[in-house]
Amino acid sequence: MKEKEQRSKVVLVGAGSAMFTRGLVADLVSRGREMELALVDTDPGALAVAEGLARKMIEAKKEQCSKAPIKLSASTERRDVFPGATAVICTIGVGGRRAWERDVLIPRKYGIYQPVGDSVMPGGTSRALRMIPPMVGVAEDLLDLAPDALFFNYGNPMAPVCRAVRKATGAPVVGLCHGVFAVGRYLAHLLGADRGSTAPARVSYSAVGMNHLTWFVELRVDSRNAMPRLREIAAEKLERYFEGGRLRAETVEADTREVGAMADLNLFTWQLTDLFGAFPAVLDRHVTEFFPHLFAREGSYFGKTLGVDACSFEETIRWGDEGFEEMRETALSKEPLPADYFQRSSGEHEQVVDIIESIRADAGRAYSANLPNRGQVPNLPAEAVLESPAIADGAGVRAVAQPPLPAGVAGTLATRLAWVETVVEAALEGSREKFVQALVLDGSVESVEQAAMLADDLLEAQAEYLPQFPRR
């Protein structure tokens, strides 16, 4: 295929997400292959940071080992750099952290609390409306200018974005997320089967579901079934933290001091593991948002408040702002990169570079990917975007057939997948009515009337990013 015959040209759309850019460049320069890297962002200031950082990293690697033959370019216009692209990676976040704040803080006025607000609940619903039309535009330009390029998306909400792109354009976008890989390593460590900082080679698994609610339904250590042991651990944890259905507050507090934050105990994740016999990724911070009827009202979370003193949303935003400012100073200063810079540059980029190489080499390695359901999960809707095991080989990224999910696990996903389809239609059609429908399906609101008021508040607050919706 063409990917193997020509020099690689990777285009990163949304390069102003400098954390991802830093990690991607670190991975690319470590491979030492001759290639082009084009950075795209509509914000000239953010693009300047990304370009400055990338250029410094490339030069530093050359000085260290003469091994970074990367030709770098940057543009605010993606159509200028798409021709000749062999892989396009999207990490856009329309409106950035300021729009994200509105997604989460406006629902709080209605007593709805979200720890993340980028995947589901009102925040994820609002974000989808902003993300989908620009991503459809990226896909249309890619089909026009580089139809053979590999196309990857990291932007949230993952399932609605990927579903909308495929539904509106047919572009073969593949959604990627670090979550399943990270939880695989977490479980390997928990079971004593990890190997330091390397991938958990002794552990194999099948994790199936929707991004940020992906269920580990099979788990093996050294080819032996580890699911019974995982259920034993769940029972042990519940016995430690609950007595007669009541939380052992003193035990929780003592253990929290050990792990750093109460949410790191993942009490709800272990409850679900005990109940359903499968382990949900990606732990409490994300998983709680898929069960808003249990947590959304005033954010009640085992005596804490989600998004406030458990998984603080404001802290996430502050960390993002400070991280970007640090990268801006590094990119624009005249000082050389710190000596340990490449050691501190790992992240979600890992999977995409490996996948591209697996495709080029026809290696057939296994990954977790978000792809349309074309029979790989027989008891979930056709064409729904599912996160599940996939093979990356010369034919691209292909989902691996799975057994039917247990009815209870499938049930946790059924309404969510209907929500995806509804919010996709709302975004593509600019339909306020379907936006309200999606909020009702989500389950965070108390009434249809409240859903309508919340929808109007969000539409007004995010109007500059929602040209498809008529102004009221």
Secondary structure as GFF3:
##gff-version 3
##sequence-region A 1 472
A	DSSP	alpha_helix	2	5	.	.	.	ID=ss1
A	DSSP	beta_strand	8	13	.	.	.	ID=ss2
A	DSSP	alpha_helix	18	31	.	.	.	ID=ss3
A	DSSP	beta_strand	35	40	.	.	.	ID=ss4
A	DSSP	alpha_helix	44	65	.	.	.	ID=ss5
A	DSSP	beta_strand	70	75	.	.	.	ID=ss6
A	DSSP	alpha_helix	78	81	.	.	.	ID=ss7
A	DSSP	beta_strand	87	90	.	.	.	ID=ss8
A	DSSP	alpha_helix	96	108	.	.	.	ID=ss9
A	DSSP	alpha_helix	121	145	.	.	.	ID=ss10
A	DSSP	beta_strand	150	153	.	.	.	ID=ss11
A	DSSP	alpha_helix	158	169	.	.	.	ID=ss12
A	DSSP	beta_strand	174	175	.	.	.	ID=ss13
A	DSSP	alpha_helix	179	190	.	.	.	ID=ss14
A	DSSP	beta_strand	203	210	.	.	.	ID=ss15
A	DSSP	beta_strand	213	221	.	.	.	ID=ss16
A	DSSP	beta_strand	224	225	.	.	.	ID=ss17
A	DSSP	alpha_helix	227	241	.	.	.	ID=ss18
A	DSSP	beta_strand	242	243	.	.	.	ID=ss19
A	DSSP	beta_strand	246	247	.	.	.	ID=ss20
A	DSSP	alpha_helix	249	259	.	.	.	ID=ss21
A	DSSP	three_ten_helix	262	265	.	.	.	ID=ss22
A	DSSP	alpha_helix	267	276	.	.	.	ID=ss23
A	DSSP	beta_strand	279	281	.	.	.	ID=ss24
A	DSSP	alpha_helix	283	287	.	.	.	ID=ss25
A	DSSP	three_ten_helix	288	290	.	.	.	ID=ss26
A	DSSP	alpha_helix	292	295	.	.	.	ID=ss27
A	DSSP	beta_strand	300	301	.	.	.	ID=ss28
A	DSSP	beta_strand	304	305	.	.	.	ID=ss29
A	DSSP	alpha_helix	313	332	.	.	.	ID=ss30
A	DSSP	three_ten_helix	341	344	.	.	.	ID=ss31
A	DSSP	alpha_helix	349	360	.	.	.	ID=ss32
A	DSSP	beta_strand	365	372	.	.	.	ID=ss33
A	DSSP	beta_strand	385	393	.	.	.	ID=ss34
A	DSSP	beta_strand	396	399	.	.	.	ID=ss35
A	DSSP	alpha_helix	407	429	.	.	.	ID=ss36
A	DSSP	alpha_helix	432	442	.	.	.	ID=ss37
A	DSSP	alpha_helix	448	461	.	.	.	ID=ss38
A	DSSP	three_ten_helix	463	465	.	.	.	ID=ss39
###
